């Protein structure tokens, strides 16, 4: 059997001149900040190492993935605090990868072996739109060079997924427990999952329906599930306090806010309370006489921001909502449960918001639409309610229409554009500096039958398009801890017998890029990239 071979390369401006299609960007904001292009080709090439591996386990385009962190047997003493304070034990977490596709299939990958930990169909043949690990948040170190995991054991070990089938599900993937004498976590898998990936075979003559065939793939335990309105393709967003914002049950132009009471350590069943129903942003503007640009002259009956496109938590108190009209509004969820409108931004009007991303390291909110514009909001105005900040943000033209995803990692911001490229920029003071772009090339051997398909079953016309990308969190450097004898082992093993492969993978700063052929490429980014 001849396999199709894909070559992957980063397309760089080797000379550093302004001939690159990304070298010239336009700032349309009144702030007039400059945007430059990196001019050192040697530095450009060092931003990413060669392809390490490719994971192939999906028949359909990958829609989302999540880096799911599990406890390792290694921890260290955090000595950032004063010497007078007791050093806190910080456990290093091991990244695994959970990929989801447009037919509802979920594959959980072990990055050490490059093999599945489990595979199951989670959403009845429908697109998976949201996937998020619960019970884990990250705090930057004092010098902002690495991340420290903060674990909430009441929900840690669970995964939230949300699909076009109108279901939100929380899966219990691992059970955690305190290891005696070490004050760190051990774990075990909650379910015995099927490690074989589901592969369609059009030549299968067995009289077994697709649904019956899927039942052979065991699923993890469902800790909680609920229905949600899926008349549009909007995601759902949940914060560290388990407050969840979803499109409204009755109207896709409005949103609901829920409070989930989830505790793995309790015998009580999960509890769900809807604290706000069908929140209409127009109501805030009318009640407090706040004008919305481009809509202020319309009659109340005609005012409409369209359906909700994207939702993003900024922190545990603030969240942003992007609308079909191109408006982005930020709201504050107060301690008493009340909601207030904080800011309004309309640079993308009348083009629908396509991507919305919050960067906690830089405290900036970035969003895009069907145009080539990128809005960077420094969030300096969250203390004052009801502001129109359209003239106070940076609007940058990338010259590439249709930015479907934004992923940030420290000062790096990455865009996925409709032409199939992943484009990487350095951001500083709301400016963007182009670094490089990356695209999977067409197969060197063209096959008559392609394995990749769209959700409707038709063959994908361009299997090389990027569908999603993500970075793993940078933790304390494993090699540094080892060389300075700062490592402690929770399983009593000597560091001399820890597998070398584990050490190498623990120190990798992963970059994952998923493509519409159902594959995921694994890269190791260098320190200069972060």
TORDREN-152460 format. One record per residue (C-alpha): residue in three letters; x, y, z. Coordinates in steps of 0.25 Angstrom, whole numbers, plus 5000, padded with zeros to 4 digits. Layout:
% TORDREN-152460
{'ALA', {X, Y, Z}},
...
END
This chain:
% TORDREN-152460
{'UNK', {5000, 5000, 5000}},
{'UNK', {5006, 5013, 4996}},
{'UNK', {5005, 5024, 5006}},
{'UNK', {5003, 5039, 5003}},
{'UNK', {5016, 5046, 5008}},
{'UNK', {5014, 5061, 5013}},
{'UNK', {5026, 5070, 5014}},
{'UNK', {5025, 5081, 5024}},
{'UNK', {5033, 5094, 5024}},
{'UNK', {5033, 5108, 5030}},
{'UNK', {5033, 5118, 5019}},
{'UNK', {5042, 5129, 5023}},
{'UNK', {5047, 5142, 5017}},
{'UNK', {5061, 5138, 5015}},
{'UNK', {5067, 5151, 5012}},
{'UNK', {5060, 5159, 5023}},
{'UNK', {5055, 5169, 5012}},
{'UNK', {5041, 5175, 5011}},
{'UNK', {5038, 5166, 5000}},
{'UNK', {5031, 5156, 5009}},
{'UNK', {5016, 5156, 5008}},
{'UNK', {5016, 5158, 5023}},
{'UNK', {5027, 5169, 5024}},
{'UNK', {5018, 5181, 5023}},
{'UNK', {5006, 5182, 5032}},
{'UNK', {4997, 5194, 5034}},
{'UNK', {4993, 5201, 5047}},
{'UNK', {4980, 5207, 5045}},
{'UNK', {4978, 5211, 5060}},
{'UNK', {4979, 5226, 5064}},
{'UNK', {4991, 5221, 5073}},
{'UNK', {5000, 5220, 5061}},
{'UNK', {5009, 5209, 5067}},
{'UNK', {5019, 5204, 5058}},
{'UNK', {5019, 5189, 5053}},
{'UNK', {5032, 5183, 5047}},
{'UNK', {5037, 5171, 5041}},
{'UNK', {5049, 5162, 5047}},
{'UNK', {5061, 5164, 5039}},
{'UNK', {5070, 5154, 5044}},
{'UNK', {5068, 5141, 5035}},
{'UNK', {5077, 5133, 5045}},
{'UNK', {5068, 5136, 5056}},
{'UNK', {5056, 5133, 5048}},
{'UNK', {5061, 5119, 5045}},
{'UNK', {5064, 5117, 5060}},
{'UNK', {5050, 5120, 5064}},
{'UNK', {5045, 5106, 5062}},
{'UNK', {5052, 5092, 5061}},
{'UNK', {5050, 5082, 5051}},
{'UNK', {5037, 5073, 5051}},
{'UNK', {5038, 5063, 5062}},
{'UNK', {5026, 5054, 5059}},
{'UNK', {5012, 5053, 5053}},
{'UNK', {5000, 5048, 5060}},
{'UNK', {4990, 5041, 5051}},
{'UNK', {4977, 5036, 5057}},
{'UNK', {4965, 5044, 5051}},
{'UNK', {4957, 5041, 5038}},
{'UNK', {4952, 5055, 5038}},
{'UNK', {4958, 5070, 5040}},
{'UNK', {4962, 5073, 5054}},
{'UNK', {4953, 5084, 5060}},
{'UNK', {4959, 5086, 5073}},
{'UNK', {4970, 5080, 5083}},
{'UNK', {4974, 5082, 5097}},
{'UNK', {4987, 5080, 5104}},
{'UNK', {4983, 5071, 5116}},
{'UNK', {4993, 5071, 5128}},
{'UNK', {4994, 5059, 5137}},
{'UNK', {5003, 5058, 5150}},
{'UNK', {5017, 5053, 5148}},
{'UNK', {5026, 5047, 5158}},
{'UNK', {5035, 5059, 5159}},
{'UNK', {5034, 5071, 5168}},
{'UNK', {5043, 5082, 5173}},
{'UNK', {5043, 5093, 5184}},
{'UNK', {5039, 5106, 5180}},
{'UNK', {5049, 5116, 5185}},
{'UNK', {5044, 5129, 5179}},
{'UNK', {5038, 5133, 5193}},
{'UNK', {5046, 5139, 5204}},
{'UNK', {5056, 5129, 5212}},
{'UNK', {5047, 5131, 5224}},
{'UNK', {5035, 5125, 5218}},
{'UNK', {5034, 5110, 5216}},
{'UNK', {5037, 5105, 5202}},
{'UNK', {5025, 5100, 5194}},
{'UNK', {5026, 5087, 5187}},
{'UNK', {5022, 5089, 5172}},
{'UNK', {5019, 5077, 5164}},
{'UNK', {5023, 5076, 5149}},
{'UNK', {5011, 5072, 5141}},
{'UNK', {5013, 5064, 5128}},
{'UNK', {5006, 5069, 5116}},
{'UNK', {4997, 5059, 5108}},
{'UNK', {4989, 5063, 5096}},
{'UNK', {4974, 5062, 5093}},
{'UNK', {4969, 5064, 5079}},
{'UNK', {4955, 5065, 5074}},
{'UNK', {4949, 5064, 5060}},
{'UNK', {4937, 5069, 5052}},
{'UNK', {4930, 5055, 5054}},
{'UNK', {4931, 5056, 5069}},
{'UNK', {4943, 5046, 5071}},
{'UNK', {4952, 5049, 5082}},
{'UNK', {4966, 5043, 5083}},
{'UNK', {4975, 5044, 5096}},
{'UNK', {4990, 5043, 5092}},
{'UNK', {5002, 5040, 5100}},
{'UNK', {5013, 5049, 5095}},
{'UNK', {5024, 5040, 5100}},
{'UNK', {5020, 5028, 5092}},
{'UNK', {5012, 5035, 5081}},
{'UNK', {5001, 5025, 5083}},
{'UNK', {4986, 5027, 5088}},
{'UNK', {4983, 5026, 5103}},
{'UNK', {4968, 5025, 5098}},
{'UNK', {4959, 5027, 5087}},
{'UNK', {4944, 5029, 5087}},
{'UNK', {4932, 5036, 5080}},
{'UNK', {4928, 5047, 5089}},
{'UNK', {4917, 5055, 5081}},
{'UNK', {4909, 5046, 5073}},
{'UNK', {4916, 5049, 5059}},
{'UNK', {4915, 5064, 5061}},
{'UNK', {4926, 5075, 5061}},
{'UNK', {4933, 5077, 5074}},
{'UNK', {4934, 5092, 5077}},
{'UNK', {4939, 5094, 5091}},
{'UNK', {4949, 5085, 5099}},
{'UNK', {4956, 5089, 5112}},
{'UNK', {4963, 5083, 5124}},
{'UNK', {4956, 5087, 5137}},
{'UNK', {4962, 5089, 5151}},
{'UNK', {4975, 5094, 5146}},
{'UNK', {4980, 5109, 5144}},
{'UNK', {4994, 5114, 5142}},
{'UNK', {5002, 5125, 5149}},
{'UNK', {5014, 5132, 5144}},
{'UNK', {5027, 5132, 5152}},
{'UNK', {5032, 5145, 5158}},
{'UNK', {5041, 5147, 5146}},
{'UNK', {5031, 5142, 5136}},
{'UNK', {5040, 5131, 5131}},
{'UNK', {5032, 5119, 5134}},
{'UNK', {5018, 5115, 5139}},
{'UNK', {5014, 5109, 5152}},
{'UNK', {5001, 5100, 5152}},
{'UNK', {4990, 5102, 5162}},
{'UNK', {4982, 5090, 5164}},
{'UNK', {4967, 5090, 5169}},
{'UNK', {4965, 5075, 5173}},
{'UNK', {4950, 5077, 5173}},
{'UNK', {4950, 5077, 5157}},
{'UNK', {4964, 5073, 5153}},
{'UNK', {4965, 5061, 5144}},
{'UNK', {4952, 5064, 5137}},
{'UNK', {4950, 5069, 5122}},
{'UNK', {4939, 5078, 5117}},
{'UNK', {4935, 5076, 5103}},
{'UNK', {4923, 5083, 5095}},
{'UNK', {4918, 5079, 5081}},
{'UNK', {4909, 5082, 5070}},
{'UNK', {4900, 5072, 5075}},
{'UNK', {4896, 5082, 5086}},
{'UNK', {4902, 5075, 5098}},
{'UNK', {4912, 5079, 5108}},
{'UNK', {4919, 5067, 5115}},
{'UNK', {4929, 5067, 5126}},
{'UNK', {4937, 5054, 5125}},
{'UNK', {4945, 5048, 5137}},
{'UNK', {4958, 5043, 5131}},
{'UNK', {4967, 5041, 5143}},
{'UNK', {4965, 5039, 5158}},
{'UNK', {4976, 5046, 5167}},
{'UNK', {4980, 5044, 5181}},
{'UNK', {4990, 5049, 5191}},
{'UNK', {5003, 5041, 5191}},
{'UNK', {5007, 5038, 5205}},
{'UNK', {5019, 5046, 5211}},
{'UNK', {5021, 5055, 5199}},
{'UNK', {5008, 5065, 5198}},
{'UNK', {5008, 5063, 5183}},
{'UNK', {4998, 5056, 5174}},
{'UNK', {4997, 5042, 5169}},
{'UNK', {4987, 5037, 5159}},
{'UNK', {4981, 5026, 5151}},
{'UNK', {4972, 5025, 5139}},
{'UNK', {4957, 5025, 5142}},
{'UNK', {4953, 5016, 5131}},
{'UNK', {4959, 5005, 5123}},
{'UNK', {4959, 5012, 5109}},
{'UNK', {4960, 5006, 5095}},
{'UNK', {4974, 5010, 5090}},
{'UNK', {4971, 5006, 5076}},
{'UNK', {4967, 5018, 5067}},
{'UNK', {4954, 5017, 5059}},
{'UNK', {4957, 5016, 5044}},
{'UNK', {4946, 5015, 5034}},
{'UNK', {4947, 5004, 5024}},
{'UNK', {4938, 5006, 5012}},
{'UNK', {4941, 4992, 5007}},
{'UNK', {4936, 4986, 5020}},
{'UNK', {4925, 4976, 5016}},
{'UNK', {4921, 4972, 5030}},
{'UNK', {4906, 4975, 5033}},
{'UNK', {4910, 4984, 5044}},
{'UNK', {4904, 4999, 5045}},
{'UNK', {4913, 5010, 5048}},
{'UNK', {4906, 5013, 5061}},
{'UNK', {4908, 4999, 5066}},
{'UNK', {4922, 4999, 5061}},
{'UNK', {4925, 5012, 5070}},
{'UNK', {4919, 5005, 5082}},
{'UNK', {4932, 4996, 5082}},
{'UNK', {4940, 5008, 5086}},
{'UNK', {4938, 5009, 5101}},
{'UNK', {4936, 5023, 5107}},
{'UNK', {4941, 5030, 5119}},
{'UNK', {4931, 5032, 5131}},
{'UNK', {4922, 5044, 5129}},
{'UNK', {4923, 5053, 5141}},
{'UNK', {4913, 5063, 5137}},
{'UNK', {4905, 5067, 5124}},
{'UNK', {4895, 5077, 5120}},
{'UNK', {4888, 5082, 5107}},
{'UNK', {4891, 5095, 5101}},
{'UNK', {4886, 5103, 5089}},
{'UNK', {4895, 5100, 5076}},
{'UNK', {4888, 5108, 5065}},
{'UNK', {4901, 5115, 5063}},
{'UNK', {4915, 5110, 5064}},
{'UNK', {4918, 5118, 5077}},
{'UNK', {4927, 5112, 5087}},
{'UNK', {4924, 5111, 5102}},
{'UNK', {4934, 5117, 5112}},
{'UNK', {4936, 5113, 5127}},
{'UNK', {4945, 5120, 5137}},
{'UNK', {4953, 5115, 5149}},
{'UNK', {4941, 5117, 5158}},
{'UNK', {4932, 5108, 5149}},
{'UNK', {4924, 5120, 5144}},
{'UNK', {4920, 5116, 5130}},
{'UNK', {4915, 5126, 5119}},
{'UNK', {4907, 5119, 5107}},
{'UNK', {4898, 5124, 5096}},
{'UNK', {4884, 5126, 5101}},
{'UNK', {4875, 5114, 5101}},
{'UNK', {4864, 5122, 5094}},
{'UNK', {4872, 5132, 5085}},
{'UNK', {4885, 5131, 5079}},
{'UNK', {4887, 5146, 5080}},
{'UNK', {4887, 5146, 5095}},
{'UNK', {4895, 5138, 5106}},
{'UNK', {4892, 5130, 5118}},
{'UNK', {4901, 5129, 5131}},
{'UNK', {4902, 5117, 5139}},
{'UNK', {4909, 5113, 5152}},
{'UNK', {4913, 5098, 5153}},
{'UNK', {4915, 5092, 5166}},
{'UNK', {4925, 5081, 5163}},
{'UNK', {4933, 5073, 5174}},
{'UNK', {4940, 5060, 5171}},
{'UNK', {4942, 5058, 5186}},
{'UNK', {4928, 5059, 5190}},
{'UNK', {4917, 5049, 5189}},
{'UNK', {4907, 5060, 5185}},
{'UNK', {4903, 5060, 5170}},
{'UNK', {4907, 5072, 5162}},
{'UNK', {4898, 5083, 5163}},
{'UNK', {4895, 5094, 5152}},
{'UNK', {4889, 5107, 5154}},
{'UNK', {4885, 5117, 5143}},
{'UNK', {4888, 5131, 5150}},
{'UNK', {4885, 5139, 5137}},
{'UNK', {4876, 5136, 5126}},
{'UNK', {4875, 5142, 5112}},
{'UNK', {4885, 5154, 5114}},
{'UNK', {4883, 5164, 5104}},
{'UNK', {4894, 5174, 5102}},
{'UNK', {4885, 5184, 5096}},
{'UNK', {4877, 5185, 5109}},
{'UNK', {4890, 5190, 5116}},
{'UNK', {4892, 5201, 5106}},
{'UNK', {4877, 5205, 5107}},
{'UNK', {4876, 5205, 5122}},
{'UNK', {4889, 5213, 5124}},
{'UNK', {4888, 5222, 5112}},
{'UNK', {4901, 5216, 5106}},
{'UNK', {4902, 5218, 5091}},
{'UNK', {4907, 5206, 5082}},
{'UNK', {4914, 5212, 5070}},
{'UNK', {4907, 5209, 5057}},
{'UNK', {4894, 5205, 5064}},
{'UNK', {4892, 5218, 5072}},
{'UNK', {4882, 5224, 5062}},
{'UNK', {4874, 5212, 5060}},
{'UNK', {4860, 5210, 5067}},
{'UNK', {4861, 5201, 5079}},
{'UNK', {4853, 5190, 5072}},
{'UNK', {4863, 5190, 5061}},
{'UNK', {4876, 5190, 5069}},
{'UNK', {4883, 5176, 5068}},
{'UNK', {4897, 5171, 5070}},
{'UNK', {4894, 5158, 5063}},
{'UNK', {4897, 5144, 5068}},
{'UNK', {4908, 5142, 5078}},
{'UNK', {4920, 5137, 5070}},
{'UNK', {4931, 5135, 5081}},
{'UNK', {4932, 5136, 5097}},
{'UNK', {4945, 5137, 5105}},
{'UNK', {4948, 5139, 5120}},
{'UNK', {4958, 5149, 5123}},
{'UNK', {4959, 5145, 5137}},
{'UNK', {4949, 5140, 5147}},
{'UNK', {4942, 5153, 5148}},
{'UNK', {4942, 5158, 5133}},
{'UNK', {4938, 5152, 5120}},
{'UNK', {4937, 5157, 5106}},
{'UNK', {4926, 5154, 5095}},
{'UNK', {4928, 5155, 5080}},
{'UNK', {4916, 5157, 5072}},
{'UNK', {4912, 5155, 5057}},
{'UNK', {4911, 5171, 5056}},
{'UNK', {4926, 5172, 5058}},
{'UNK', {4924, 5177, 5072}},
{'UNK', {4932, 5172, 5084}},
{'UNK', {4926, 5175, 5098}},
{'UNK', {4933, 5172, 5111}},
{'UNK', {4925, 5169, 5124}},
{'UNK', {4928, 5168, 5139}},
{'UNK', {4922, 5157, 5147}},
{'UNK', {4921, 5163, 5161}},
{'UNK', {4922, 5156, 5174}},
{'UNK', {4907, 5157, 5177}},
{'UNK', {4905, 5150, 5163}},
{'UNK', {4901, 5163, 5156}},
{'UNK', {4906, 5166, 5142}},
{'UNK', {4910, 5180, 5137}},
{'UNK', {4914, 5184, 5123}},
{'UNK', {4929, 5190, 5124}},
{'UNK', {4934, 5193, 5109}},
{'UNK', {4929, 5193, 5095}},
{'UNK', {4937, 5192, 5083}},
{'UNK', {4933, 5193, 5068}},
{'UNK', {4945, 5193, 5059}},
{'UNK', {4941, 5181, 5052}},
{'UNK', {4927, 5186, 5049}},
{'UNK', {4919, 5180, 5040}},
{'UNK', {4928, 5168, 5039}},
{'UNK', {4926, 5156, 5048}},
{'UNK', {4936, 5153, 5059}},
{'UNK', {4943, 5140, 5056}},
{'UNK', {4953, 5139, 5067}},
{'UNK', {4955, 5144, 5081}},
{'UNK', {4967, 5142, 5090}},
{'UNK', {4972, 5146, 5104}},
{'UNK', {4987, 5147, 5107}},
{'UNK', {4989, 5146, 5122}},
{'UNK', {5004, 5148, 5121}},
{'UNK', {5002, 5162, 5114}},
{'UNK', {4988, 5165, 5119}},
{'UNK', {4983, 5167, 5105}},
{'UNK', {4970, 5163, 5097}},
{'UNK', {4972, 5160, 5082}},
{'UNK', {4960, 5158, 5072}},
{'UNK', {4958, 5157, 5058}},
{'UNK', {4947, 5156, 5047}},
{'UNK', {4945, 5152, 5033}},
{'UNK', {4954, 5164, 5029}},
{'UNK', {4969, 5165, 5030}},
{'UNK', {4969, 5174, 5042}},
{'UNK', {4974, 5170, 5056}},
{'UNK', {4969, 5178, 5068}},
{'UNK', {4979, 5178, 5080}},
{'UNK', {4972, 5183, 5093}},
{'UNK', {4982, 5186, 5105}},
{'UNK', {4970, 5185, 5115}},
{'UNK', {4973, 5198, 5121}},
{'UNK', {4959, 5202, 5122}},
{'UNK', {4953, 5191, 5130}},
{'UNK', {4951, 5199, 5143}},
{'UNK', {4941, 5209, 5136}},
{'UNK', {4927, 5204, 5132}},
{'UNK', {4920, 5206, 5119}},
{'UNK', {4932, 5212, 5110}},
{'UNK', {4933, 5212, 5095}},
{'UNK', {4948, 5208, 5094}},
{'UNK', {4948, 5208, 5078}},
{'UNK', {4957, 5219, 5077}},
{'UNK', {4966, 5214, 5088}},
{'UNK', {4971, 5201, 5083}},
{'UNK', {4981, 5197, 5072}},
{'UNK', {4975, 5192, 5059}},
{'UNK', {4986, 5185, 5050}},
{'UNK', {4984, 5180, 5036}},
{'UNK', {4991, 5167, 5033}},
{'UNK', {4987, 5167, 5018}},
{'UNK', {4981, 5153, 5020}},
{'UNK', {4966, 5152, 5020}},
{'UNK', {4959, 5143, 5029}},
{'UNK', {4967, 5139, 5042}},
{'UNK', {4959, 5127, 5048}},
{'UNK', {4968, 5125, 5060}},
{'UNK', {4977, 5133, 5070}},
{'UNK', {4986, 5125, 5079}},
{'UNK', {4996, 5133, 5088}},
{'UNK', {5008, 5128, 5097}},
{'UNK', {5015, 5138, 5105}},
{'UNK', {5019, 5149, 5095}},
{'UNK', {5016, 5140, 5083}},
{'UNK', {5003, 5142, 5075}},
{'UNK', {4999, 5132, 5064}},
{'UNK', {4988, 5134, 5054}},
{'UNK', {4982, 5123, 5045}},
{'UNK', {4977, 5129, 5032}},
{'UNK', {4968, 5124, 5022}},
{'UNK', {4979, 5122, 5012}},
{'UNK', {4984, 5110, 5021}},
{'UNK', {4996, 5116, 5027}},
{'UNK', {5000, 5118, 5042}},
{'UNK', {5006, 5132, 5044}},
{'UNK', {5014, 5135, 5056}},
{'UNK', {5017, 5149, 5061}},
{'UNK', {5024, 5155, 5073}},
{'UNK', {5015, 5165, 5081}},
{'UNK', {5020, 5176, 5089}},
{'UNK', {5013, 5189, 5094}},
{'UNK', {5002, 5185, 5084}},
{'UNK', {5011, 5184, 5073}},
{'UNK', {5013, 5172, 5064}},
{'UNK', {5026, 5167, 5058}},
{'UNK', {5025, 5157, 5047}},
{'UNK', {5034, 5144, 5050}},
{'UNK', {5030, 5133, 5040}},
{'UNK', {5019, 5125, 5034}},
{'UNK', {5017, 5111, 5033}},
{'UNK', {5009, 5102, 5024}},
{'UNK', {5008, 5087, 5021}},
{'UNK', {5011, 5085, 5006}},
{'UNK', {5003, 5077, 4996}},
{'UNK', {5006, 5062, 4996}},
{'UNK', {5018, 5058, 4988}},
{'UNK', {5010, 5046, 4983}},
{'UNK', {4996, 5049, 4979}},
{'UNK', {4986, 5037, 4982}},
{'UNK', {4973, 5036, 4975}},
{'UNK', {4966, 5033, 4988}},
{'UNK', {4969, 5042, 5000}},
{'UNK', {4966, 5038, 5014}},
{'UNK', {4962, 5052, 5019}},
{'UNK', {4948, 5056, 5019}},
{'UNK', {4939, 5068, 5022}},
{'UNK', {4928, 5065, 5033}},
{'UNK', {4918, 5063, 5022}},
{'UNK', {4926, 5052, 5017}},
{'UNK', {4931, 5058, 5004}},
{'UNK', {4946, 5058, 5001}},
{'UNK', {4954, 5070, 5006}},
{'UNK', {4959, 5078, 4995}},
{'UNK', {4971, 5084, 5002}},
{'UNK', {4977, 5074, 5013}},
{'UNK', {4988, 5084, 5015}},
{'UNK', {4980, 5095, 5022}},
{'UNK', {4983, 5097, 5037}},
{'UNK', {4971, 5095, 5046}},
{'UNK', {4976, 5098, 5060}},
{'UNK', {4990, 5100, 5067}},
{'UNK', {4994, 5101, 5081}},
{'UNK', {5006, 5102, 5091}},
{'UNK', {5009, 5094, 5103}},
{'UNK', {5012, 5102, 5116}},
{'UNK', {5026, 5105, 5120}},
{'UNK', {5029, 5099, 5133}},
{'UNK', {5042, 5100, 5142}},
{'UNK', {5053, 5095, 5133}},
{'UNK', {5055, 5080, 5136}},
{'UNK', {5070, 5080, 5132}},
{'UNK', {5073, 5092, 5141}},
{'UNK', {5066, 5085, 5153}},
{'UNK', {5073, 5072, 5150}},
{'UNK', {5087, 5078, 5149}},
{'UNK', {5085, 5086, 5161}},
{'UNK', {5080, 5075, 5169}},
{'UNK', {5066, 5081, 5172}},
{'UNK', {5058, 5070, 5167}},
{'UNK', {5050, 5061, 5176}},
{'UNK', {5043, 5048, 5172}},
{'UNK', {5030, 5044, 5178}},
{'UNK', {5031, 5029, 5175}},
{'UNK', {5044, 5027, 5182}},
{'UNK', {5052, 5024, 5169}},
{'UNK', {5066, 5029, 5167}},
{'UNK', {5067, 5040, 5157}},
{'UNK', {5078, 5031, 5150}},
{'UNK', {5067, 5021, 5146}},
{'UNK', {5057, 5031, 5140}},
{'UNK', {5056, 5028, 5126}},
{'UNK', {5064, 5037, 5117}},
{'UNK', {5052, 5038, 5107}},
{'UNK', {5043, 5043, 5119}},
{'UNK', {5054, 5054, 5122}},
{'UNK', {5055, 5058, 5108}},
{'UNK', {5040, 5060, 5106}},
{'UNK', {5038, 5067, 5119}},
{'UNK', {5047, 5078, 5115}},
{'UNK', {5041, 5080, 5101}},
{'UNK', {5033, 5093, 5099}},
{'UNK', {5022, 5087, 5090}},
{'UNK', {5016, 5093, 5078}},
{'UNK', {5004, 5085, 5072}},
{'UNK', {4999, 5088, 5058}},
{'UNK', {4986, 5081, 5054}},
{'UNK', {4982, 5080, 5039}},
{'UNK', {4969, 5077, 5032}},
{'UNK', {4975, 5063, 5027}},
{'UNK', {4973, 5059, 5042}},
{'UNK', {4987, 5059, 5046}},
{'UNK', {4995, 5067, 5056}},
{'UNK', {5010, 5071, 5055}},
{'UNK', {5019, 5072, 5067}},
{'UNK', {5030, 5082, 5068}},
{'UNK', {5039, 5086, 5079}},
{'UNK', {5040, 5101, 5080}},
{'UNK', {5053, 5107, 5085}},
{'UNK', {5055, 5116, 5097}},
{'UNK', {5057, 5128, 5087}},
{'UNK', {5043, 5126, 5082}},
{'UNK', {5036, 5129, 5096}},
END
